[in-house]
């Protein structure tokens, strides 16, 4: 539940609506705002639900939904620290809804149970003994229902939502902790906006090389500052995932040209800050730079309960602005 809550919070900072595709094994979230970065998330169902049952006439029991993120986020927050929570797709007044039923306890339930269980008002064994804590907890259980309006989408509609095509990256690098990067990025953006027209504010310049370095820079008429991270990892490429031999890949050429060969993108500071909020998930993040074209972030969400399961992936497509 915690991972889903953090993901929903990160997605809702970009857009109010998400397209969600649920199937037997996978939950896919797609966010495409009118302006700004796009998100394509693929999560194992076991990461979201302890138990799940999906039935649909479509292949793999697929269900496609248009889902408002803010009501979902509120419902998930209500479910934090609850005894249990269940989510089902149903109808209310003839309209589809996701109905979340949350079982929680009142704040004084455990205190009352602890106090009374230490007393024995019946002194003898005339009455059958009961566990006071259990019976009192039942008495203090509270049921909360959160209804989230949704639209059930036709599969043909969803098929038109195409993932962007981006050329092979020139540089791929593992980013430092995103919350650390966000703090510095926000500081640079604030400096750039000081005394400037927000619509004409300079963009943040992100650069990386194939020798473990990442650079963040902001340049204005009065300021030119940068922050550099070194000793980062440039992950090895999997030849099975490539369309050409590794030695012909653009990143190989960038590595051969040395540490002064940088791939650079220019991003909107406010949009970049919203993207970096996915750092709440605490997953490993690989950034792929297509020089002067686009930045793709792959956020790998770990499955702490099952080390044998492949990590779920949240993919961000960040637009690069021209000089």
N, C-alpha and C positions, 0 to 999 in steps of 0.2 A: 504493500500500500504506500509506503514512504516513497519508493522510486517513482510510482505513478503520480503521486502528489507533486513531487519536485519537477517531473517532466511537464505536467500540465501547467504548472506555474511558469516554467520557461517558455512554453509554447504560447500561452495566453498573453505574454508580454509582446509577442510579434503580431498576433491577430486574434480576433474574437471567435472565429469559426475554424474548425478542423474537419477534414474528411477522415473518417475512421473505417477501416476494413477489418472485420473480425472473421477469423476462420478457425479450424480445428486447432492449429498450432501457433498462429501468429496474429498479433494485433499491429496494424499499420496506421500511423498517424501522418497526415499530410497537411501542411499549412502553406498556403500561397497568398501572401498579402498583395494588395495593389502595388505597393512599393516596399522595397526592403528584401531581406533574406528569406529564402524558402527552406522548409524543413520536410524531410522524408524520414520517418522513424519506423523501424521494424523491431518489434519487441516480442519475445517469447511469451505466450499466454501464461506460462507458469510463473513468469516474473510479476504478472499483474494479479492473477487469481490463484488461490490455493486449490480450488476446485472449479471447474467450468463445464458447461454443457451447452453446445450450440447446435441448433437444428434449422436447416434451411434447404430449400429446393435447389440451391445453386451448388456447384462443384465445391468440395471441401467444406460444405456448410458455411459458405461465405455470406456475410451480412455487411452491407455498405450503409454508413450513416453520415449525415451532416450533423455535427455536434457542436453546440456552443460551449466554449472552453471555460468561461467564468463561472456559470452554474455548476459545471463539473468540478471545478477547483473548490468551490464552496462546499459541495457535497463531500469531497475527499477530505477536506479539513475537518468536517464534522465527524468523519469516521476515524480520525487519528486517535489512538489510545482507547478505542472502543473494544467491547468484548468480541463483537463480530460485525461484519457488514456484508450484505449481499446486493447484487445488482442484476436487474432483469429487464428485458425489453418487453413492454406491454402496451396497452392502450388505455387512455383516459378520455372520456367523452368522444370516443371515436378517433382520437389523435394518438400517434405513437409517442411514447415517452420511455426514458430510462428511469426506472424507479429504484432508488437506493434505500434499503432498509438497514438501519444502524441500531444495534443493541449496545447500550451504554449503561453506566451506573451513576447515581447521584453522588455528589462529592462526599457526603457523610456516611455512605453505606458501610465502607470498610471500618470507619472509626466506631460506628455503633456496633458492628458485629464483633469487633475486638473487645469492646467493653463488656458486652453482655455474655460473651462466651466464657468469660472468667468467673461468672457467677453461677451458682447452682441453687435456684429457688425451690427445687423439689427435694432436696435432702435425702430422700429415700428412693427406692427403685420401683415405686408403684407405677410410674409412667414410663413408657418406652422412651429412651433417650434419643434425641435428634441432634444433628450438627447445626447449632444455631447460626454459624457463619454462613452456611450454605442457604438455609431457609431465609435469612435476612437479606442476603444478596439478591435472591429472587424477588423479594418484596421491593427492593430498591432499583430493580432494572427499569430502564427507560427505553422506549422504542421511538426512534426518529425516522421519518420518511422524507426523503428528498426526491422530488420529481424533476427530471431534466427533459425539456422538450427536444425532440430530434426529428429529422427527416430521414426516411428510408429511401435510399437512392437506387435507381435501376443500374445494374452492372454496366450497361452500355454507356451511361453517363460517366461513370467512374473511369472507364477505359480511356476517355478523352483527356484525363489528367495525366500528362506525360512528364516524367522526370527529365530535367534539363540535360542536354548533351554537352559535355565539356571535354575539350581535348586532353590528352594525356598530360599530367602535371610535370612541370620542370623541376620542382623541388617538393619533397615530402619530408615532414619533420614532426616530431612529437612536441607539443606545446608544453610550456611550464604550467603550473596550476592556474586554472582559468580565473579564479577569484583574485589571485595576485595580478594577473594580466589585466583584468577588468579594472582594478583599482588604479593602476597606472594609466590605462587608456582613458578612463573617466577624467583623470586629472589633466591629461593632455587636451582632451576635448573642451574642458572648462576653460583652459588657457586660450584655446583657439577661438572660443566664443566671446571672450572678453573684449568689449568694444567693437564687435563685428556684427554685421547683419547675419542672423542665423541662417538665412537661405543661401548666403554666399560664404559661409564659414569654410576654411580649409579642411580637407579630408585628412584622416589619419593614414599614414603610409606604413604599411607592413611589408617587411622584406625578410627573406630567409635564404640560406645557402645550403649546399649539400655537405657542409663541414660543421654542422651542429650549432649554427648561430641563427638567432632570430633578432630582428631589429624593429623597434616601434619609433616612429618619428612624426613630429608635427612641425610645420614651417609656416610662419606668418611674416608680415613685413617687419615685425619687431622681434620675433622669437624664432629660434631654430634649435629644438632640443630633441634628443633621442635617448632611448634606453635599449640596451643590448643584453641578450641572454646568450650564453655560450655553453658548450659541453652538453647540448641537447642531442637526442638520438635521431638519426636518419634511418628509419627502419629498412631492412632488406626487402626487396621486392620479391613477390612470388612469381616465378616464371610462368606458372600455370594460369595466372590471372592476366597475363600480358598478351597483346596482339602482335608483338614483335620480340625479338631476342633482347635480353637485358642490356647487352652492350650497345644496342641501338636506341635505347630509351632516352628521352630528353634529359632525365635526371642524371644519367650516366655522363652525358656531355657536360652538364653543369658541374658535376663533381670533378671531372678532368680539368676543367677550366680554373679550378682553385677557389679559395675562400673569398676572393673579391668578386666572384660571379654570383649576383643576387637575383632572385625572382621577386618582383614587387607588385603589390596591389594597393589601391587607394579605396578606403572604405568610409562610409558615413559614420561619424563617431557615435551618434545616438543609436543607430541600428546595430553597430558592432557591440555596444554595451548590452543591448537586449540579447544578442546572440550569446554573449559570454555568460549570461545568467544560467545557461545549461551546466555551468560548473558546479551547481548544487548537486548534480548527480555523482560527482566525484569519480567519473570514469576517465580512462586514458583517451587523449584526444590527438589525432593525427591531422595535421593541416597539409593540404595539397595545393600548391601555388601554381596556377597557370599564368605565367608572367604577363602582367598588364591586361589580364582578361577576367579572371575569377579566382575565388578562394573557396575550396571545399573542405569542410571540417567533418571528420568522422569521429563521433563520440561513442566509445565502446562502454556500454553499461554492464558492469560485472554482475554475475549471478552468485551472490555470496553463499546461497544455500546449496548450490550444486556446481562444484568446480569442474565437472565434466561437461557441462553445457556451454556451448559457444556464447560469447557475449552478444547481447542485443546491440543494435547500432542505430544511432540518431545521426542523420546526415544533413548538414547545413550548406546551402549554396549562397555564397555572399558575393554580391556584385562588386566589380571593380570599376571605379570612375576614371575617366581620362584625365590626363594632366591638365 
